[in-house]
Amino acid sequence: MDLFIEKTTDTPEVKLQPGLIEFSGHSMPENVLIFYKPIMEWLRDYVSQPAQKTVVNINLAYTNSCSIKYISDIIRHLEKIHLNNCQVEVNWHFEEGDDEHRDRGVDIEDVVSIPFTYHPYQVDDARLSRLKVKNKNTGQIGEISLKYWDAICRNGHKKDFEVLEELGH
């Protein structure tokens, strides 16, 4: 009943086994329906016969909005077993200083009855430099890491942003 999906540039490594659910890497698949379909099928089977305790580790450095919808759906499915007296533990890992990614976890936690534990981690990398950017579609201005900017560019969304300033570390 285990499912393992290898990580690619645009998709996370996924480990699904009774009692343990893990996502790590980047989640911006070209077709989220196709990527997440086997995961959702596995989850539907798992919810019908869950382990007494399920640990969920979400360690995604970058997620697009479609992926966040699926992560949210996964947590909502797990809430069913949580409400039926099975323990569910969600560990949300995020790059220290990446408040946007942390807030995505908080937003999901706010709509379920499962408590999350947040785990910031440091990245010792030159790409920790920050940029001030403006979203051309919404007008919002924010700070992002070069690592996040790389993901935006790789995902074809560079045209949606204007770099206002390089901020350094």
Secondary structure, DSSP 8 states (H G I E B T S, - for coil): --EEE---SSS-EEEEETTEEEEEEEE--S-HHHHHHHHHHHHHHHHHS--SEEEEEEEEEEE-HHHHHHHHHHHHHHHHHHHTT-EEEEEEEEETT-HHHHHHHHHHHHTSSS-EEEEEE---SGGG-EEEEEETTT--EEEEEHHHHHHHHHTT-GGGEEEEEEEE-
